Amino acid sequence: MIEIKVDTDQLERSLTQLSQRLVHRRPLMKKLAAVMHNAVDENFEAEGRPKWLGIKHRQGRVLRDSGALQNSISERSDDDTAIVGTNLPYAAIHQFGGEIKRAARSQQAYFHQKKDGSVGNRFVKKSRSNFSQWVTIGSGVVNMPARPYLSLTNEDEAEIVDTVNQYLSEVLGDRKSTRLNSSHD
């Protein structure tokens, strides 16, 4: 009898290896989280993409006074997800905007009194104060505009698609591990 015999061991090994790479997507998700984190950093550097509304009543860069919000941005990833975010309590009001209601309150205000008896109009720390008085601040509402720092531009989304395509090409296109050698017996 004449037979054609095909040895599928190498094929099975290659398919198993390919399957493992597609199941364990952690390297891809880590790259995607890094792309998103870079996009968020670019949002802070540009003060929004598109530009955030400016700041009233003070000078400085929008959302960058102390750098705490930007520095709190972290990334996480596993086989199924890539996440970039922050856990700061005030982060959501900056991202989505909204109304901040302030209750009326009284508190001690600390100043520095000069030798001539005049008092400056700037607050000082209690330890540097030589004059204090009780002040009452009325209730109020502040309308905070949305300044979405956790956002992606079309270019960022294209970079994500490119990253996924590159990963798939590496997984599917690695000829050394997926190429079958033909042998004739």
C-alpha positions as a printed NumPy array, in Angstrom:
array([[  0.   ,   0.   ,   0.   ],
       [  1.155,   3.479,  -0.806],
       [  0.601,   6.008,   1.995],
       [  1.047,   9.654,   2.675],
       [  1.937,  10.229,   6.272],
       [  1.834,  13.656,   7.896],
       [  3.525,  14.246,  11.209],
       [  1.385,  16.844,  13.035],
       [  3.525,  17.104,  16.171],
       [  5.223,  20.299,  15.016],
       [  1.871,  21.761,  13.915],
       [  0.336,  20.994,  17.303],
       [  3.306,  22.557,  19.115],
       [  3.058,  25.698,  16.973],
       [ -0.713,  25.987,  17.491],
       [ -0.294,  25.512,  21.247],
       [  2.401,  28.191,  21.334],
       [  0.227,  30.585,  19.307],
       [ -2.772,  29.891,  21.535],
       [ -0.715,  30.621,  24.662],
       [  0.404,  33.962,  23.25 ],
       [ -3.169,  34.945,  22.486],
       [ -4.455,  33.825,  25.895],
       [ -1.7  ,  35.582,  27.859],
       [ -2.199,  39.137,  26.67 ],
       [ -0.613,  40.828,  29.66 ],
       [  2.309,  42.216,  27.591],
       [ -0.178,  43.801,  25.161],
       [ -2.323,  45.254,  27.953],
       [  0.781,  46.657,  29.656],
       [  1.753,  48.424,  26.406],
       [ -1.8  ,  49.78 ,  26.013],
       [ -1.807,  51.116,  29.582],
       [  1.509,  52.864,  28.872],
       [  0.092,  54.447,  25.688],
       [ -2.937,  55.716,  27.645],
       [ -0.743,  57.012,  30.485],
       [  1.387,  58.935,  27.978],
       [ -1.799,  60.43 ,  26.481],
       [ -2.914,  61.628,  29.925],
       [  0.518,  63.178,  30.545],
       [  0.238,  64.962,  27.196],
       [ -3.188,  66.285,  28.27 ],
       [ -1.616,  67.85 ,  31.359],
       [  1.333,  69.282,  29.413],
       [ -0.968,  70.882,  26.814],
       [ -3.511,  71.95 ,  29.466],
       [ -6.109,  69.889,  27.66 ],
       [ -6.551,  68.481,  24.183],
       [ -8.769,  70.39 ,  23.331],
       [ -7.775,  73.229,  25.694],
       [ -9.394,  73.311,  29.134],
       [-11.192,  76.397,  30.331],
       [ -8.87 ,  78.82 ,  32.105],
       [ -8.646,  79.548,  35.798],
       [-10.456,  82.433,  37.427],
       [ -9.119,  84.313,  40.458],
       [ -5.505,  83.153,  40.284],
       [ -2.494,  82.651,  38.071],
       [ -0.845,  79.386,  37.182],
       [ -1.255,  76.385,  34.974],
       [ -4.609,  74.629,  34.881],
       [ -4.669,  71.476,  37.104],
       [ -0.931,  71.806,  37.74 ],
       [ -0.55 ,  73.848,  40.955],
       [  1.179,  71.183,  43.003],
       [  1.366,  68.413,  40.401],
       [ -0.419,  66.049,  42.801],
       [ -3.228,  65.153,  40.391],
       [ -0.897,  64.384,  37.486],
       [  1.509,  62.501,  39.757],
       [ -1.364,  60.396,  41.132],
       [ -2.164,  58.936,  37.712],
       [ -1.306,  55.248,  37.71 ],
       [ -1.699,  52.347,  35.329],
       [ -2.751,  48.742,  35.872],
       [ -3.039,  45.835,  33.489],
       [ -3.708,  42.128,  33.406],
       [ -4.598,  39.649,  30.646],
       [ -7.928,  41.342,  29.938],
       [ -7.686,  45.012,  30.892],
       [ -5.536,  48.111,  30.656],
       [ -6.544,  50.846,  33.112],
       [ -5.226,  54.347,  33.735],
       [ -6.71 ,  56.431,  36.547],
       [ -6.387,  58.093,  39.921],
       [ -7.895,  57.621,  43.36 ],
       [ -7.662,  61.232,  44.565],
       [-10.962,  62.364,  46.12 ],
       [-11.118,  65.58 ,  44.098],
       [-10.176,  64.   ,  40.747],
       [-13.756,  63.386,  39.57 ],
       [-14.861,  67.021,  39.923],
       [-11.992,  68.078,  37.645],
       [-12.681,  65.321,  35.107],
       [-16.468,  65.746,  34.895],
       [-17.065,  69.222,  36.306],
       [-19.959,  70.001,  38.607],
       [-21.219,  72.111,  41.418],
       [-19.307,  72.473,  44.679],
       [-21.424,  73.68 ,  47.585],
       [-19.624,  75.383,  50.447],
       [-21.325,  75.652,  53.812],
       [-20.982,  78.814,  55.876],
       [-18.256,  78.547,  58.487],
       [-16.26 ,  80.473,  61.065],
       [-12.597,  79.98 ,  61.663],
       [ -9.576,  81.641,  63.121],
       [ -7.464,  83.52 ,  60.547],
       [ -3.789,  84.181,  61.256],
       [ -1.904,  87.282,  60.089],
       [  1.388,  89.013,  60.725],
       [  1.09 ,  92.421,  62.38 ],
       [  3.871,  94.854,  61.508],
       [  5.649,  97.028,  64.094],
       [  3.607, 100.061,  63.031],
       [  0.427,  98.152,  63.951],
       [ -0.752,  97.504,  60.376],
       [ -1.881,  94.019,  59.461],
       [ -1.096,  92.527,  56.084],
       [ -3.837,  91.08 ,  53.918],
       [ -2.202,  87.669,  53.542],
       [ -2.772,  84.679,  55.785],
       [  0.229,  83.142,  57.503],
       [  0.802,  79.904,  59.379],
       [ -0.206,  79.959,  63.032],
       [  3.435,  79.537,  64.048],
       [  4.421,  82.748,  62.163],
       [  1.438,  84.777,  63.29 ],
       [  1.379,  87.496,  65.912],
       [ -2.22 ,  88.508,  65.244],
       [ -5.397,  86.47 ,  64.736],
       [ -9.095,  87.066,  64.456],
       [-12.242,  85.067,  63.917],
       [-13.729,  85.358,  60.44 ],
       [-17.045,  84.131,  59.097],
       [-17.282,  82.97 ,  55.53 ],
       [-20.723,  82.717,  53.972],
       [-22.044,  79.747,  52.063],
       [-21.557,  79.616,  48.341],
       [-21.59 ,  77.553,  45.189],
       [-18.713,  77.13 ,  42.769],
       [-19.43 ,  75.807,  39.287],
       [-16.365,  73.825,  38.273],
       [-16.011,  73.338,  34.515],
       [-15.111,  69.872,  33.244],
       [-11.436,  69.527,  32.426],
       [-11.171,  65.975,  31.107],
       [ -7.588,  64.873,  31.659],
       [ -8.458,  61.17 ,  31.297],
       [ -9.267,  61.387,  27.598],
       [ -7.85 ,  60.153,  24.329],
       [ -7.529,  62.055,  21.07 ],
       [ -8.075,  60.434,  17.668],
       [ -4.285,  60.195,  17.378],
       [ -4.093,  58.396,  20.738],
       [ -6.756,  55.926,  19.603],
       [ -4.839,  55.345,  16.359],
       [ -1.702,  54.637,  18.422],
       [ -3.665,  52.068,  20.437],
       [ -4.834,  50.368,  17.233],
       [ -1.238,  50.396,  15.924],
       [  0.   ,  48.866,  19.19 ],
       [ -2.576,  46.063,  18.954],
       [ -1.729,  45.45 ,  15.284],
       [  1.993,  45.349,  16.082],
       [  1.365,  42.878,  18.904],
       [ -0.754,  40.635,  16.653],
       [  1.849,  40.81 ,  13.926],
       [  4.531,  39.761,  16.401],
       [  2.38 ,  36.898,  17.658],
       [  1.135,  35.73 ,  14.269],
       [  4.104,  36.729,  12.176],
       [  6.937,  35.137,  14.124],
       [  7.895,  32.762,  11.328],
       [ 10.521,  30.914,  13.346],
       [  8.061,  29.592,  15.905],
       [  5.014,  29.095,  13.679],
       [  6.584,  27.95 ,  10.393],
       [  6.135,  24.307,   9.606],
       [  8.995,  22.435,   8.117],
       [  8.004,  20.084,   5.363],
       [  9.656,  16.744,   5.169],
       [  9.243,  14.056,   2.576],
       [  9.568,  10.455,   3.652]])
